[in-house]
Amino acid sequence: MKTCLVVDDSKVIRKVARHILETLDFEVAEAGDGRDALTQCEASVPDVVLLDWNMPVMNGIECLRRLREEFAGRALKVLMCTTEAEFSRILEAMQAGADEYIMKPFTADIVQGKLAGAGAL
């Protein structure tokens, strides 16, 4: 079974994402900020990280950069999932190593399509 770490400071978003991912046969773990996400990835690297941008402690873009540095060469897929809609933000995330970019609010079809586009399904 594939694994996904959902990283978001909103419990509601984590719950919604968990439900969608579990229907797609992912085993799901959760983190409330980027630092917690890095700690969990060091213990067990997931197949996919669904990563919010705006979080306390460590934001998503910093977490993304650290993930790419610390787990270079691993088949880890990172999908930014955020309200940041400006083209410059999308470009920044993609240049930092995001495999896909999901805008909030999202639907199950969008998540499934983005996972497929990233090669994670």
C-alpha positions as a Markdown table, in Angstrom:
| # | Residue | x | y | z |
|---|---|---|---|---|
| 1 | Met | 0.0 | 0.0 | 0.0 |
| 2 | Lys | 1.3 | 3.5 | -0.9 |
| 3 | Thr | 1.8 | 6.0 | 1.9 |
| 4 | Cys | 1.0 | 9.7 | 2.1 |
| 5 | Leu | 1.8 | 12.3 | 4.7 |
| 6 | Val | -0.7 | 15.1 | 4.8 |
| 7 | Val | 0.9 | 18.3 | 6.1 |
| 8 | Asp | -1.5 | 21.1 | 7.0 |
| 9 | Asp | -2.2 | 23.2 | 10.1 |
| 10 | Ser | -5.9 | 22.8 | 9.5 |
| 11 | Lys | -7.4 | 19.7 | 11.1 |
| 12 | Val | -10.4 | 20.0 | 8.7 |
| 13 | Ile | -8.2 | 20.0 | 5.6 |
| 14 | Arg | -6.2 | 17.0 | 7.0 |
| 15 | Lys | -9.4 | 15.1 | 7.6 |
| 16 | Val | -10.8 | 15.8 | 4.1 |
| 17 | Ala | -7.5 | 14.9 | 2.5 |
| 18 | Arg | -7.2 | 11.7 | 4.6 |
| 19 | His | -10.7 | 10.6 | 3.5 |
| 20 | Ile | -9.9 | 11.2 | -0.2 |
| 21 | Leu | -6.5 | 9.5 | 0.0 |
| 22 | Glu | -7.9 | 6.5 | 1.9 |
| 23 | Thr | -10.5 | 5.9 | -0.8 |
| 24 | Leu | -7.5 | 5.8 | -3.2 |
| 25 | Asp | -5.9 | 3.1 | -1.1 |
| 26 | Phe | -3.2 | 5.2 | 0.6 |
| 27 | Glu | -2.1 | 4.7 | 4.1 |
| 28 | Val | -2.2 | 8.2 | 5.6 |
| 29 | Ala | -0.3 | 10.0 | 8.3 |
| 30 | Glu | -0.7 | 13.6 | 9.3 |
| 31 | Ala | 1.5 | 16.5 | 10.4 |
| 32 | Gly | 0.5 | 20.0 | 11.5 |
| 33 | Asp | 3.6 | 21.9 | 10.3 |
| 34 | Gly | 6.7 | 21.5 | 8.2 |
| 35 | Arg | 9.0 | 20.6 | 11.1 |
| 36 | Asp | 6.7 | 17.8 | 12.2 |
| 37 | Ala | 6.6 | 16.6 | 8.6 |
| 38 | Leu | 10.4 | 16.5 | 8.3 |
| 39 | Thr | 10.6 | 14.5 | 11.6 |
| 40 | Gln | 8.1 | 12.0 | 10.4 |
| 41 | Cys | 9.8 | 11.7 | 7.0 |
| 42 | Glu | 13.1 | 11.0 | 8.8 |
| 43 | Ala | 11.5 | 8.1 | 10.6 |
| 44 | Ser | 9.7 | 6.7 | 7.6 |
| 45 | Val | 9.8 | 8.3 | 4.1 |
| 46 | Pro | 6.3 | 8.3 | 2.5 |
| 47 | Asp | 5.6 | 7.8 | -1.2 |
| 48 | Val | 3.7 | 11.2 | -1.3 |
| 49 | Val | 3.6 | 14.4 | 0.7 |
| 50 | Leu | 0.6 | 16.6 | 0.4 |
| 51 | Leu | 2.0 | 19.9 | 1.6 |
| 52 | Asp | 0.3 | 23.2 | 2.6 |
| 53 | Trp | 2.2 | 26.4 | 2.1 |
| 54 | Asn | 1.1 | 28.6 | 4.9 |
| 55 | Met | 1.7 | 27.0 | 8.3 |
| 56 | Pro | 3.3 | 28.0 | 11.6 |
| 57 | Val | 6.7 | 26.7 | 12.8 |
| 58 | Met | 8.0 | 25.9 | 9.3 |
| 59 | Asn | 6.0 | 26.8 | 6.1 |
| 60 | Gly | 5.5 | 24.5 | 3.2 |
| 61 | Ile | 8.0 | 26.0 | 0.8 |
| 62 | Glu | 10.8 | 25.7 | 3.4 |
| 63 | Cys | 9.7 | 22.2 | 4.1 |
| 64 | Leu | 9.7 | 21.4 | 0.4 |
| 65 | Arg | 13.2 | 22.7 | 0.0 |
| 66 | Arg | 14.4 | 20.7 | 3.0 |
| 67 | Leu | 12.7 | 17.5 | 1.7 |
| 68 | Arg | 14.4 | 17.8 | -1.6 |
| 69 | Glu | 17.8 | 18.4 | 0.1 |
| 70 | Glu | 17.5 | 15.6 | 2.7 |
| 71 | Phe | 15.8 | 13.0 | 0.5 |
| 72 | Ala | 17.5 | 13.7 | -2.9 |
| 73 | Gly | 17.4 | 10.6 | -5.1 |
| 74 | Arg | 14.3 | 9.2 | -3.4 |
| 75 | Ala | 11.1 | 8.6 | -5.3 |
| 76 | Leu | 9.3 | 11.0 | -3.0 |
| 77 | Lys | 6.4 | 12.9 | -4.7 |
| 78 | Val | 5.5 | 16.3 | -3.2 |
| 79 | Leu | 2.2 | 18.0 | -4.1 |
| 80 | Met | 1.8 | 21.5 | -2.8 |
| 81 | Cys | -1.8 | 22.0 | -1.7 |
| 82 | Thr | -2.6 | 25.7 | -1.0 |
| 83 | Thr | -4.6 | 28.8 | -1.5 |
| 84 | Glu | -1.6 | 30.5 | -3.0 |
| 85 | Ala | -3.0 | 31.2 | -6.5 |
| 86 | Glu | -0.5 | 33.7 | -8.0 |
| 87 | Phe | 1.6 | 32.4 | -10.9 |
| 88 | Ser | 4.8 | 33.5 | -9.2 |
| 89 | Arg | 4.0 | 31.3 | -6.2 |
| 90 | Ile | 3.2 | 28.3 | -8.4 |
| 91 | Leu | 6.4 | 28.9 | -10.2 |
| 92 | Glu | 8.3 | 29.2 | -6.9 |
| 93 | Ala | 6.9 | 25.9 | -5.7 |
| 94 | Met | 7.7 | 24.1 | -8.9 |
| 95 | Gln | 11.2 | 25.4 | -9.0 |
| 96 | Ala | 11.7 | 24.3 | -5.4 |
| 97 | Gly | 10.8 | 20.7 | -6.4 |
| 98 | Ala | 7.0 | 20.3 | -6.2 |
| 99 | Asp | 5.7 | 17.6 | -8.5 |
| 100 | Glu | 2.2 | 19.1 | -8.7 |
| 101 | Tyr | 0.2 | 22.0 | -7.4 |
| 102 | Ile | -3.3 | 21.7 | -6.0 |
| 103 | Met | -5.5 | 24.7 | -5.3 |
| 104 | Lys | -7.8 | 24.8 | -2.2 |
| 105 | Pro | -10.6 | 24.1 | -2.1 |
| 106 | Phe | -10.1 | 20.7 | -3.9 |
| 107 | Thr | -12.2 | 17.7 | -4.8 |
| 108 | Ala | -11.5 | 14.0 | -4.8 |
| 109 | Asp | -11.3 | 14.2 | -8.7 |
| 110 | Ile | -8.7 | 16.9 | -8.6 |
| 111 | Val | -6.5 | 15.1 | -6.0 |
| 112 | Gln | -6.7 | 11.9 | -8.0 |
| 113 | Gly | -5.8 | 13.7 | -11.2 |
| 114 | Lys | -2.9 | 15.5 | -9.7 |
| 115 | Leu | -1.6 | 12.3 | -8.1 |
| 116 | Ala | -1.9 | 10.5 | -11.4 |
| 117 | Gly | -0.1 | 13.5 | -13.1 |
| 118 | Ala | 2.7 | 13.2 | -10.6 |
| 119 | Gly | 3.0 | 9.5 | -11.2 |
| 120 | Ala | 1.9 | 8.6 | -7.7 |
| 121 | Leu | -1.0 | 6.4 | -8.6 |
